[in-house]
Amino acid sequence: MNASAALLRPRTPEEVAALLGGGGRFLAIGAGTKPALSAPPAGFTAVSLAGLSGIVEYDPGEYTFTALAGTPLAELQAALARNGQYLPFDPLGAAAGATLGGTIASGISGPGRLRYGGVRDFILGVRFVTGRGENVRGGGKVVKNAAGFDFPKLLVGSLGRLGIITEATFKVFPRPAAAATLRCDLPNFAAACALLPRLAAAPFDLEGLELAPPGRLWLRLSGAPATLPERLDRLEKFLGVEAERLVGEAEAAFWRAEPWTGLAGAIVAKVPVTLAVLADFDEALGGRGAGRRYSAGANVAWVSWPGAATELDQLLQARGLSGLVLQGPTPRPLLGIRREDPFQRRIKSALDPAGRFPDL
């Protein structure tokens, strides 16, 4: 089904509830920056949340904000920046128009998750509409609120299966005064992989750590400007290789950019990985001409796959891995190993007993 063929555009949470109360099957979409997650399956109608946009409440003194689900990340980041604050998990896709609700539903975090954690670690509260047409609130608007069932974290990565997110509250952090990055090349991929556990155990407080084959590393530090040169010196000595230092706009631009290579016509997928499978996985990807970069200390692989989705699915299954497709032609966004979660199934049945949302 073409998402533009029957696109509904509610403008308030109440209109979303009324829409669901009238029957039908729906998939909520944001700005469409992750096309593989925004295409409704056959028999489902797309519900655009673009009309649910705007910051509802922002208290810089409390380091929290509440915004509607269709609010562009760029708008939120600009408001936070005016007060010297930011979302430390570095949400991806802001330049392309990605929204707050899409970030929650996809569960996609950026390079900052290495040090600070991901979307789940910063969401405090959520408002959503269930398959029954009920408006539900979970969590709260303050950091210390712990009342009720933890719906906010449950909806992170839910991909529109449990409800339509209409509003969310997040905590934020003060933005570091300065940042700098070391870029270096290890002799090969094996040497880079061998260095990763040593870096994880070392007291450098890395803000970001990216790896691209055959052995290029980007290592980010942040903090007081006066301390950065000495910290960079110690880190470069630890690496044992000569490194280039990135500062200013060139440094910031690298970390703002999307972590996938974007091969023309390729399938773009996010794959959680571990060091134990990294070498074999990278060899298999390289043998097929796939673009790849490993983020968050090589715990996440961003793959640009030039072949068919079924081939990537088989490659992942053979290694016990799972993947989430963000872009490119695919019959379903989840590839590789599918682990059944009885708890998730029970939650799905409770919130969406009539199957109003896709069951991925």
Residue pairs with C-beta under 8 A, 6 or more apart in sequence:
1 39
1 40
1 41
1 42
1 43
1 44
1 45
3 29
3 32
3 38
3 39
3 40
3 46
4 46
6 45
6 46
7 45
7 46
7 47
7 48
8 19
8 26
8 45
8 46
8 47
8 48
9 47
9 48
9 50
9 51
10 16
10 18
10 19
10 47
10 49
10 51
10 52
11 51
11 52
12 51
12 52
13 52
13 68
13 127
13 129
13 135
13 166
13 167
14 135
16 47
16 52
16 129
16 164
16 166
17 129
17 133
17 134
17 135
18 133
19 26
19 47
20 26
20 129
20 130
20 131
20 132
20 133
20 164
20 356
21 133
22 133
24 45
24 356
25 43
25 44
25 45
25 355
25 356
25 357
25 358
26 40
26 44
26 45
26 46
26 47
26 164
26 356
26 357
27 38
27 40
27 41
27 44
27 45
27 46
27 47
27 160
27 357
27 358
28 46
28 47
28 49
28 69
28 101
28 105
28 160
28 164
28 165
29 38
29 40
29 46
29 47
29 48
29 49
29 102
30 38
30 48
30 49
30 50
30 69
30 70
30 98
30 99
30 101
30 102
30 105
31 50
31 72
31 93
31 96
31 97
31 98
31 99
31 102
32 38
33 93
33 96
33 97
33 98
33 102
34 93
34 98
34 102
34 106
34 108
34 326
34 327
35 326
35 327
35 328
36 267
36 325
36 326
36 327
36 328
36 330
36 333
37 102
37 105
37 106
37 159
37 160
37 324
37 325
37 326
37 333
38 46
40 46
40 358
41 358
44 358
47 164
48 70
49 68
49 69
49 70
49 99
49 101
49 164
49 165
49 166
50 70
50 99
51 70
52 68
52 69
52 70
52 71
52 101
52 166
52 167
53 68
53 70
53 71
53 72
53 75
53 99
54 67
54 68
54 71
55 65
55 66
55 67
55 71
55 75
55 76
55 79
56 66
56 67
56 68
56 167
57 65
57 66
57 141
58 64
58 65
58 66
58 79
59 65
60 83
60 85
62 142
62 143
63 85
63 143
63 171
63 172
63 173
63 174
64 124
64 141
64 142
64 143
64 169
64 170
64 171
64 172
65 76
65 79
65 80
65 169
65 170
65 172
66 125
66 141
66 167
66 168
66 169
67 76
67 100
67 167
67 168
68 100
68 101
68 166
68 167
69 99
69 100
69 101
69 104
69 164
69 165
69 166
69 167
69 168
70 99
70 100
70 101
71 99
71 100
72 94
72 97
72 98
72 99
72 100
73 91
73 93
73 94
73 98
73 99
73 100
73 103
74 94
74 95
74 97
76 87
76 100
77 86
77 87
77 94
80 86
80 87
80 172
80 175
81 175
84 174
84 175
85 172
85 173
85 174
85 175
86 172
86 173
86 175
87 112
87 122
87 170
87 172
87 173
88 112
88 115
88 116
88 117
88 122
88 172
88 173
89 109
89 110
89 112
89 113
89 116
89 117
89 118
89 119
89 121
89 122
90 109
90 110
90 111
90 112
90 113
90 255
91 98
91 103
91 108
91 109
91 110
91 119
92 98
92 103
92 108
92 109
92 110
92 258
92 259
93 102
93 103
93 108
93 258
94 256
95 256
96 258
100 168
101 165
101 166
101 168
103 119
104 119
104 123
104 126
104 155
104 156
104 165
104 168
105 155
105 156
105 157
105 158
105 159
105 160
105 165
106 157
106 159
106 324
106 326
107 118
107 119
107 120
107 156
107 157
107 158
108 119
108 270
108 326
109 117
109 118
109 119
109 296
110 255
110 259
110 295
111 207
111 208
111 209
111 210
111 220
111 255
111 259
111 295
111 296
112 207
112 208
113 296
114 206
114 207
114 208
114 209
114 295
114 296
114 297
114 299
115 205
115 206
115 207
115 208
116 122
116 173
118 156
119 156
119 157
120 153
120 156
122 170
122 171
122 172
123 139
123 152
123 153
123 156
123 168
123 169
123 170
124 139
124 140
124 141
124 142
124 143
124 145
124 152
124 169
124 170
124 171
125 137
125 138
125 139
125 140
125 141
125 145
125 152
125 168
125 169
126 137
126 138
126 139
126 151
126 152
126 155
126 165
126 167
126 168
126 169
127 135
127 136
127 137
127 138
127 165
127 166
127 167
127 168
128 135
128 136
128 138
128 151
128 155
128 162
128 163
128 164
128 165
128 166
129 135
129 136
129 163
129 164
129 166
130 136
130 162
130 163
130 351
130 352
131 163
131 351
131 352
131 353
131 354
131 355
131 356
131 357
132 351
132 352
132 353
132 354
135 166
136 151
136 163
137 151
138 148
138 149
138 150
138 151
138 152
138 154
138 155
139 145
139 148
139 150
139 151
139 152
139 169
140 147
140 169
141 169
143 171
152 168
152 169
154 162
154 347
155 162
155 163
155 165
159 333
159 358
159 360
160 357
160 358
161 348
161 352
161 357
161 358
161 359
161 360
162 347
162 348
162 351
162 352
162 357
163 351
163 352
163 357
164 357
176 207
176 222
176 223
177 222
177 223
177 224
177 225
178 222
178 223
178 224
178 225
178 228
179 207
179 220
179 221
179 222
179 228
179 247
179 251
179 252
179 255
180 220
180 221
180 222
180 228
180 232
180 245
180 246
180 247
180 251
181 208
181 218
181 219
181 220
181 221
181 245
181 246
181 247
181 251
181 254
181 255
182 217
182 218
182 219
182 221
182 232
182 235
182 236
182 239
182 243
182 244
182 245
182 246
183 216
183 217
183 218
183 219
183 243
183 244
183 245
183 246
184 216
184 217
184 219
184 236
184 239
184 241
184 242
184 243
184 244
185 215
185 216
185 217
185 241
186 192
186 195
186 215
186 216
186 217
186 241
187 215
188 214
188 215
189 213
189 214
189 215
189 279
189 282
190 279
191 215
192 211
192 214
192 215
192 216
192 217
193 211
193 275
193 278
193 279
193 298
195 217
195 239
196 209
196 211
196 275
196 297
196 298
197 275
198 238
199 206
199 209
199 219
199 238
199 297
200 297
202 238
204 219
204 221
204 231
204 234
204 235
204 238
205 221
205 223
206 219
206 220
206 221
206 297
207 220
207 221
207 222
208 218
208 219
208 220
208 255
209 217
209 218
209 219
209 220
209 296
209 297
209 298
210 217
210 218
210 259
210 293
210 294
210 295
211 217
211 293
211 294
211 298
212 292
212 293
212 294
213 282
213 286
213 292
217 239
218 246
218 254
219 235
219 239
220 251
220 255
221 228
221 231
221 232
221 235
222 228
223 231
232 245
236 242
236 243
246 254
259 293
259 295
259 302
260 268
260 291
260 293
260 302
260 303
260 304
261 291
261 292
261 293
261 302
261 304
262 268
262 291
262 304
263 290
263 291
263 304
263 306
265 306
265 328
266 290
266 291
266 304
266 305
266 306
266 327
266 328
267 303
267 304
267 305
267 306
267 307
267 309
267 312
267 325
267 327
267 328
267 329
267 330
268 302
268 303
268 304
268 305
268 325
268 326
268 327
268 328
269 302
269 303
269 305
269 312
269 323
269 324
269 325
269 326
269 335
270 300
270 301
270 302
270 303
270 323
270 324
270 326
271 281
271 300
271 301
271 302
271 303
271 316
271 321
271 322
271 323
271 324
271 336
272 299
272 300
272 301
272 321
272 322
273 281
273 294
273 298
273 299
273 300
273 301
273 321
274 299
275 298
277 319
277 320
277 321
278 294
278 298
280 319
281 301
281 319
281 321
282 292
282 294
284 315
284 319
285 292
285 303
285 305
285 315
286 292
288 305
288 306
288 307
288 311
288 315
289 306
290 303
290 304
290 305
290 306
291 303
291 304
292 301
292 302
292 303
292 304
293 301
293 302
294 300
294 301
294 302
295 301
295 302
303 312
303 323
305 311
305 312
305 328
309 325
309 328
309 329
309 330
309 331
309 335
312 323
312 335
313 323
313 335
313 336
316 322
316 323
316 335
316 336
316 337
317 336
317 337
320 337
321 336
321 337
322 334
322 335
322 336
322 337
322 338
322 339
323 334
323 335
323 336
324 333
324 334
324 335
325 332
325 333
325 334
325 335
326 333
332 360
333 360
334 360
348 359
